[in-house]
Amino acid sequence: MSTSETLQSFIDIQLSADKLSASLLFHASDPQFTCTSAQLEELARSHGVLFGLKKDVLEKIADEPRAFFSGQTVIAQGVPAVNGEDGFIRFVCDMDEDRQRPAELEDGKVDFKQISRLKNMKRGQLIAEKIAATEGRPGRTVTAETIPCRSGKEAFFKVGKNVVLGPGQNALYAAIDGLVTLTDKHKINVFPVYEVNGDVDYNTGNIDFVGTVVIRGNVLTGFRVKAAGDIRVIGGVEGAELESEGSVEITGGILAGNKGCVRAGRNVKSSFIQDGNVTAGEDVIVSQSIMHSHVRAGRNVLCGGSKGLVVGGTIMAGERVTARTIGNTMSTATVIEVGVRPELRAELQELRQQVKRLGDSLDKTEKALGLLDQLAAVGQLQGDKLAMRIKLGATKRLTTEEIAALRERVFEIEKSLENTDTARVDAVHTLYGGTKIVIGRSTRFVKDPTPRVSFRYAEGDISMVPYY
């Protein structure tokens, strides 16, 4: 009888179902039993165990068999197969649209208006990169059989509109400024227009987009829309904040309630403006009326149409204000200013306030220096008072220099106010009393209604001539 047959009367070798492990089991307990590790290895091989034998375990069993009489002992371990991981497309921004949540502020509060996180992209900016698949690693059973594995599948870009692949075909970039959007079959696109099919409210939140924004509804009070392109609103605008580097067009008009503002780098077009605050780098064009509003335009404010009414508030334009009717029969105070860019008038007002504040500060400094000079004249200026005198002297010099610089800028702006050759105010139908006309540095108050009239600057004053 062979050694293996002798050992088999005491020991059984069992393989797991997946052949990834082999275990030794004593089915007879004899205190006189002895064996060597080589004999145990020969027994295992006779059962087909050819790979992954744990020789250190076999030596322990041979040294002290009694410790292994009960239970099973793993004596060989195979290597499982490892499948490769599939490649995938990793986006720079989160493309999961369903995970929009209100923004949490630094103090822990939640801003429910700040939930839109548009996937804005600048031209040339990385949109996504391809992560390569990995190869699988085959396994091996304790019987020395190879366990097959599966390698990962490569991912591929589904290229849509306005995107380009990088040189290595492993990265995708934006070809234009716009919004990253996944369309059918997960095509990746960059669109230059962002559309809101409804109102800008708590469902959409504030909007900040690098292209053009089209809103097919209203913009409600308290919300903000910012666009690097144009903003087009099919509905109306309440007391909201709209800011565009291009133009703003509002079909339904502005009913702001003296809240929010509309600012455009170029033009603002609206059917009407009521209790609003509107600023345009070029023109403000209104088809019906401007009522009790503050309107500023770098070039022209034009209020035409069958109504064409401007009443109340302040209208400022760099060149011209034209309306069918200015003011009303109740002589509502209406201010029309032309001949200088509105931002220069605002700067001039701020400069004059700064000069006044600095002048008041300079007066106080000079009075304090006067008292210290009197002490110095009688030899009583020492220690802290001497240091204060030096400090106040330096302050006086700096303040004087700053006032001089501000006055020079004031003079420059005032000179520009005199260049009013193209400035004019036109009332195509009627201009009513209560209207204040400002052209450059000159002011004229209108007390009585006047039909078809035009105001221009001539020979140092505002002249009133028939409109043509």
LINFEN-V695343 format. One record per residue. RES is the residue in three letters. D_FIRST is the distance of its C-alpha to the first C-alpha in Angstrom with 1 decimal. Layout:
RES D_FIRST
RES D_FIRST
This chain:
MET 0.0
SER 3.8
THR 6.7
SER 8.3
GLU 6.2
THR 6.7
LEU 10.2
GLN 10.9
SER 11.1
PHE 14.0
ILE 15.3
ASP 16.8
ILE 18.5
GLN 21.8
LEU 24.3
SER 28.0
ALA 30.0
ASP 31.7
LYS 28.5
LEU 30.4
SER 28.0
ALA 24.4
SER 23.7
LEU 20.9
LEU 20.9
PHE 19.3
HIS 19.0
ALA 18.1
SER 20.2
ASP 19.0
PRO 21.4
GLN 18.8
PHE 16.6
THR 16.4
CYS 15.2
THR 16.9
SER 18.8
ALA 17.1
GLN 13.7
LEU 15.7
GLU 17.4
GLU 14.3
LEU 13.4
ALA 17.0
ARG 17.2
SER 14.4
HIS 16.8
GLY 19.7
VAL 21.3
LEU 22.9
PHE 26.2
GLY 27.7
LEU 24.8
LYS 26.4
LYS 24.8
ASP 27.1
VAL 25.8
LEU 22.1
GLU 23.4
LYS 25.2
ILE 22.2
ALA 20.3
ASP 23.4
GLU 24.1
PRO 21.5
ARG 23.9
ALA 26.5
PHE 24.4
PHE 23.2
SER 26.0
GLY 26.9
GLN 25.6
THR 25.6
VAL 26.5
ILE 24.3
ALA 25.8
GLN 29.3
GLY 30.8
VAL 34.5
PRO 36.7
ALA 39.3
VAL 42.9
ASN 45.7
GLY 48.9
GLU 52.1
ASP 55.0
GLY 58.1
PHE 61.2
ILE 65.0
ARG 66.1
PHE 69.7
VAL 71.9
CYS 73.5
ASP 72.1
MET 72.4
ASP 71.6
GLU 75.1
ASP 74.1
ARG 73.6
GLN 77.3
ARG 78.2
PRO 81.4
ALA 81.7
GLU 81.3
LEU 84.1
GLU 83.9
ASP 85.3
GLY 82.7
LYS 85.0
VAL 84.1
ASP 86.3
PHE 86.0
LYS 88.2
GLN 85.7
ILE 82.8
SER 83.1
ARG 81.0
LEU 81.8
LYS 79.4
ASN 82.2
MET 81.5
LYS 83.7
ARG 83.9
GLY 81.1
GLN 79.1
LEU 75.3
ILE 74.4
ALA 70.7
GLU 67.8
LYS 64.7
ILE 61.4
ALA 58.8
ALA 55.5
THR 52.3
GLU 49.2
GLY 45.9
ARG 42.7
PRO 39.5
GLY 36.5
ARG 32.7
THR 29.8
VAL 26.6
THR 25.1
ALA 27.7
GLU 30.1
THR 33.8
ILE 35.8
PRO 39.4
CYS 42.4
ARG 46.1
SER 48.9
GLY 52.1
LYS 55.2
GLU 58.2
ALA 61.4
PHE 64.8
PHE 68.3
LYS 70.5
VAL 73.7
GLY 76.9
LYS 80.5
ASN 81.8
VAL 78.5
VAL 77.2
LEU 73.8
GLY 73.3
PRO 72.7
GLY 68.9
GLN 68.9
ASN 67.1
ALA 70.2
LEU 73.0
TYR 76.5
ALA 79.7
ALA 82.4
ILE 85.2
ASP 86.0
GLY 84.8
LEU 82.4
VAL 78.7
THR 78.0
LEU 75.0
THR 76.1
ASP 74.4
LYS 70.9
HIS 70.9
LYS 73.3
ILE 74.5
ASN 78.3
VAL 81.0
PHE 84.2
PRO 87.5
VAL 88.7
TYR 87.4
GLU 88.7
VAL 89.0
ASN 89.5
GLY 91.4
ASP 92.9
VAL 91.9
ASP 91.0
TYR 88.2
ASN 85.9
THR 86.3
GLY 87.3
ASN 89.1
ILE 88.6
ASP 88.4
PHE 87.8
VAL 88.2
GLY 89.8
THR 92.1
VAL 91.9
VAL 93.1
ILE 93.6
ARG 94.3
GLY 95.7
ASN 97.3
VAL 96.6
LEU 97.0
THR 98.5
GLY 96.5
PHE 94.0
ARG 93.8
VAL 93.3
LYS 93.0
ALA 92.7
ALA 92.8
GLY 94.2
ASP 96.6
ILE 96.6
ARG 97.7
VAL 98.2
ILE 99.0
GLY 100.1
GLY 101.9
VAL 101.3
GLU 101.9
GLY 101.9
ALA 99.0
GLU 98.4
LEU 98.1
GLU 97.7
SER 97.5
GLU 97.7
GLY 99.1
SER 101.3
VAL 101.2
GLU 102.4
ILE 102.8
THR 103.9
GLY 104.6
GLY 106.4
ILE 106.0
LEU 106.8
ALA 105.7
GLY 107.6
ASN 108.1
LYS 104.3
GLY 102.0
CYS 103.1
VAL 102.7
ARG 102.4
ALA 102.2
GLY 102.2
ARG 104.3
ASN 105.9
VAL 105.9
LYS 106.9
SER 107.4
SER 109.6
PHE 110.9
ILE 110.4
GLN 111.3
ASP 111.0
GLY 108.6
ASN 107.9
VAL 107.4
THR 107.1
ALA 106.9
GLY 106.9
GLU 109.1
ASP 110.6
VAL 110.5
ILE 111.5
VAL 112.2
SER 113.5
GLN 115.0
SER 115.7
ILE 115.0
MET 115.9
HIS 115.9
SER 113.2
HIS 112.6
VAL 112.1
ARG 111.8
ALA 111.6
GLY 111.6
ARG 113.9
ASN 115.2
VAL 115.2
LEU 116.2
CYS 116.8
GLY 118.2
GLY 118.0
SER 120.5
LYS 120.2
GLY 119.4
LEU 120.1
VAL 119.6
VAL 120.7
GLY 119.8
GLY 117.5
THR 117.4
ILE 116.9
MET 116.4
ALA 116.2
GLY 116.4
GLU 118.8
ARG 119.9
VAL 119.9
THR 121.0
ALA 121.3
ARG 123.4
THR 124.5
ILE 124.3
GLY 125.0
ASN 126.5
THR 129.7
MET 128.8
SER 128.8
THR 125.2
ALA 124.5
THR 122.8
VAL 122.1
ILE 121.7
GLU 120.9
VAL 120.7
GLY 121.1
VAL 118.2
ARG 114.5
PRO 113.5
GLU 111.0
LEU 113.8
ARG 116.0
ALA 113.1
GLU 112.6
LEU 116.3
GLN 116.4
GLU 113.4
LEU 115.0
ARG 118.3
GLN 116.5
GLN 114.6
VAL 118.0
LYS 119.5
ARG 116.6
LEU 116.7
GLY 120.4
ASP 120.3
SER 117.7
LEU 119.9
ASP 122.9
LYS 121.1
THR 119.8
GLU 123.4
LYS 124.8
ALA 122.3
LEU 123.0
GLY 126.7
LEU 126.3
LEU 124.2
ASP 126.8
GLN 129.5
LEU 127.4
ALA 126.9
ALA 130.7
VAL 131.4
GLY 128.5
GLN 126.3
LEU 123.3
GLN 120.4
GLY 116.6
ASP 115.1
LYS 118.3
LEU 118.4
ALA 114.8
MET 115.6
ARG 118.6
ILE 116.5
LYS 113.9
LEU 116.6
GLY 118.2
ALA 114.9
THR 114.5
LYS 118.0
ARG 117.4
LEU 114.2
THR 115.7
THR 118.8
GLU 116.7
GLU 114.6
ILE 117.7
ALA 119.2
ALA 116.1
LEU 116.1
ARG 119.8
GLU 119.3
ARG 116.7
VAL 119.0
PHE 121.8
GLU 119.5
ILE 118.7
GLU 122.3
LYS 123.3
SER 120.9
LEU 122.5
GLU 125.7
ASN 124.1
THR 124.6
ASP 126.1
THR 123.6
ALA 123.3
ARG 124.8
VAL 124.7
ASP 125.5
ALA 126.5
VAL 126.7
HIS 128.4
THR 129.5
LEU 128.9
TYR 129.9
GLY 131.3
GLY 129.0
THR 127.2
LYS 126.7
ILE 126.5
VAL 125.1
ILE 125.2
GLY 124.2
ARG 126.1
SER 128.8
THR 128.9
ARG 131.1
PHE 131.3
VAL 132.3
LYS 134.4
ASP 135.5
PRO 133.8
THR 134.1
PRO 133.2
ARG 131.5
VAL 131.4
SER 129.6
PHE 129.5
ARG 129.3
TYR 129.9
ALA 133.2
GLU 135.5
GLY 133.8
ASP 133.6
ILE 132.0
SER 134.2
MET 134.1
VAL 134.7
PRO 134.4
TYR 130.9
TYR 130.7
